[in-house]
Amino acid sequence: MKNILQTIRREVTNIVRTIRRNITVNLLIKFLPFFSFIVPFITLYFLYPKSFEGDPTWEGYWQGRFLYLFFLWLAFLELILNWEKLTNKINRLKSIRTIGFTVALLLPMIYVIAGNFWGMNTIIANIAMSNNIPHANLMPLASEYFVFSIFFTFTILLMYGINHLGEFSISGLFLGLIGILYTIDNLYPTGQFTPFQILVPTTASLAANLLRFMGYQTHWIGVSGGMPTFQIWDSLGRPSAAFSIAWPCAGIESLLLYTVTILLFLKKFVVSWWQKTAYFIVGAIITYFINILRIATIFIVSIPYWSTTSAWLQFHNIYGPLYSITWITSYPLIIIGIQAAWRVIRKPRKLKGNLSNAEIS
């Protein structure tokens, strides 16, 4: 009898260990696509640690690699929101899908090595230069976003199958959209892309009005290359730098990023159509006015440093854009919180209504 109990105990222990091992393996596999991009991103950080406009840097928000962090956040959010739906198809060690998945995980790092050590970025820049693209030196960065978008989509396709590809549509399309925006700016720099530049004069006027409301004197210099240009003075008579505002500076890209992010998020969110419409409109208005605040802040920050380009440029390239990025990142979480609070508020009402009906009956 004792031997039988020991055998049963041993078998149960083995089963528990197997279950734990399988759970650990499945969890690890689910996070592998993130690790396959985190390592290349860290490598790029060490290759391009500084942030100055005109170079394919890591930290710069516009024409930089800072938005890779935003991509990782979006992908992680999609993983958490769709955790119960996702079924991992990598379940056999020796299979064509597993081999393809392993290769897909290595592709981002291989591309970084090829671009920065095997001359691929130089080839892309030379091709762009031969085609008279104004910002030819930045085309490797735009290509990098496109390629990473394809690699991420390919990895998710192998991991979950085509039916679950849409669960990661926000993060996958985000990388591709950034590549498109960077390419447009490379082809038509300094506000030359008219469809995006249309909203800039209105945005610049609202920013100037905000600065006047805050007590600054505003002087319009004119329109330079299609870009509104003005300068401000504070109460001590100190001037800011004179800025010409193009569509990237006016936050048009933030509105586009907001639109893609929130539409795809609301598509998966189970609420009525009028709630989705209200959430989208309110978020778009706040995004637009955050960009106006960002422009005003850039002018204010440049007042003590208007003669030192690198000082205010750091705010322009990194800290200023965090206004809109922080908002766009937080807004889906705010919507989830509002919906959760609304369910809590409605629950007592329903309970009260049911009690009243019970008393009547």
Rosetta blueprint (number, residue, H / E / L):
1 M L
2 K H
3 N H
4 I H
5 L H
6 Q H
7 T H
8 I H
9 R H
10 R H
11 E H
12 V H
13 T H
14 N H
15 I H
16 V H
17 R H
18 T H
19 I H
20 R H
21 R H
22 N H
23 I H
24 T H
25 V H
26 N H
27 L H
28 L H
29 I H
30 K H
31 F H
32 L H
33 P H
34 F H
35 F H
36 S H
37 F H
38 I H
39 V H
40 P H
41 F H
42 I H
43 T H
44 L H
45 Y H
46 F H
47 L H
48 Y L
49 P L
50 K L
51 S L
52 F L
53 E L
54 G L
55 D L
56 P L
57 T L
58 W L
59 E L
60 G L
61 Y L
62 W L
63 Q L
64 G L
65 R L
66 F L
67 L H
68 Y H
69 L H
70 F H
71 F H
72 L H
73 W H
74 L H
75 A H
76 F H
77 L H
78 E H
79 L H
80 I H
81 L H
82 N L
83 W L
84 E L
85 K L
86 L L
87 T L
88 N L
89 K L
90 I L
91 N L
92 R L
93 L L
94 K L
95 S L
96 I H
97 R H
98 T H
99 I H
100 G H
101 F H
102 T H
103 V H
104 A H
105 L H
106 L H
107 L H
108 P H
109 M H
110 I H
111 Y H
112 V H
113 I H
114 A H
115 G H
116 N H
117 F H
118 W L
119 G L
120 M H
121 N H
122 T H
123 I H
124 I H
125 A H
126 N H
127 I H
128 A H
129 M H
130 S H
131 N L
132 N L
133 I L
134 P L
135 H L
136 A H
137 N H
138 L H
139 M H
140 P H
141 L H
142 A H
143 S H
144 E H
145 Y H
146 F H
147 V H
148 F H
149 S H
150 I H
151 F H
152 F H
153 T H
154 F H
155 T H
156 I H
157 L H
158 L H
159 M H
160 Y H
161 G L
162 I H
163 N H
164 H H
165 L H
166 G H
167 E H
168 F H
169 S H
170 I H
171 S H
172 G H
173 L H
174 F H
175 L H
176 G H
177 L H
178 I H
179 G H
180 I H
181 L H
182 Y H
183 T H
184 I H
185 D H
186 N H
187 L H
188 Y L
189 P L
190 T L
191 G L
192 Q L
193 F L
194 T H
195 P H
196 F H
197 Q H
198 I L
199 L L
200 V H
201 P H
202 T H
203 T H
204 A H
205 S H
206 L H
207 A H
208 A H
209 N H
210 L H
211 L H
212 R H
213 F H
214 M L
215 G L
216 Y L
217 Q E
218 T E
219 H E
220 W E
221 I E
222 G E
223 V E
224 S E
225 G L
226 G L
227 M E
228 P E
229 T E
230 F E
231 Q E
232 I E
233 W E
234 D L
235 S L
236 L L
237 G L
238 R L
239 P E
240 S L
241 A L
242 A L
243 F E
244 S E
245 I L
246 A L
247 W L
248 P L
249 C L
250 A L
251 G L
252 I H
253 E H
254 S H
255 L H
256 L H
257 L H
258 Y H
259 T H
260 V H
261 T H
262 I H
263 L H
264 L H
265 F H
266 L H
267 K H
268 K H
269 F L
270 V L
271 V L
272 S L
273 W H
274 W H
275 Q H
276 K H
277 T H
278 A H
279 Y H
280 F H
281 I H
282 V H
283 G H
284 A H
285 I H
286 I H
287 T H
288 Y H
289 F H
290 I H
291 N H
292 I H
293 L H
294 R H
295 I H
296 A H
297 T H
298 I H
299 F H
300 I H
301 V H
302 S H
303 I H
304 P H
305 Y H
306 W L
307 S L
308 T L
309 T H
310 S H
311 A H
312 W H
313 L H
314 Q H
315 F H
316 H H
317 N H
318 I H
319 Y H
320 G L
321 P L
322 L H
323 Y H
324 S H
325 I H
326 T H
327 W H
328 I H
329 T H
330 S H
331 Y H
332 P H
333 L H
334 I H
335 I H
336 I H
337 G H
338 I H
339 Q H
340 A H
341 A H
342 W H
343 R H
344 V H
345 I H
346 R H
347 K H
348 P H
349 R H
350 K H
351 L H
352 K H
353 G H
354 N H
355 L H
356 S H
357 N H
358 A H
359 E H
360 I H
361 S L
